[in-house]
Amino acid sequence: MALAYLLCVAGSLVVLAVALRRPAPATPPKAPAPAPAALPPTAEAEVRVILAAAAQLAARLDTAA
């Protein structure tokens, strides 16, 4: 019984030591990637297809509700 008690106390001390240790110094965040200067020429057509699909889905969901 005493051995179990000592193991419990030792485990508690380990958990306490881990919880109270000093955190590692923070590394500075990476700089964000630069934004593209302009969209590629095919982007407009892709955006129109996505918007048309979204409008069709909204119409289907509207009639289903």
N, C-alpha and C positions, 0 to 999 in steps of 0.2 A: 504494500500500500504506500509506503514511503517512497518507493522508487517511482510509482506513478505520479505522486505529488511533485517530486523533484523534476520529472520530465515535463510536467505541465508548467511548472515555474520557469524552467529553462526555455521551453517553447514560447512562453509569454514574453520573456526577456528578448528573445530573438525577434519576435514580431514588433516589440516596442523599439528595438534598435533600428530595425528597417524603417519603421514609420518616422523616426526622429532624425534620420540621417539627413545631411545637407543635400539639397538637390544639385545636380550637375549644372554647371554654368550653361545658360541658354546660348545656342548658336544664333547668329543673326539670320533673319529670314532671307530667302533667295529673292532676287528682284523678279518681278513679273515679266513674262515674255512680252515683247513689244507687239502692239496691235498691228494688224496688216494695214497697209496704206489704203487699199481699196478691195472690194469684193471681186472675185474672178468674174469674167464675162458670163459664164454659165450660171452664176448664182441667181440671177433674176428669174430665169426659167424654173429653177428648182424651187425657189420660194413660192412662185405662182402655183406650181403643182401641189406643194404642201398646203397652201391656203385653200386650194380647191378641194383637196381631200378633207380638210378640216371642216369646210362648209358642208360637204356632203354628209359627213358623220354627224354634224350638228343637226342637219335636217332629218336624218334617220332617227336620232335620239329624240327630237322634238315630236315626231309623229308617234313614236313608241310610248311617250309619256302621256 
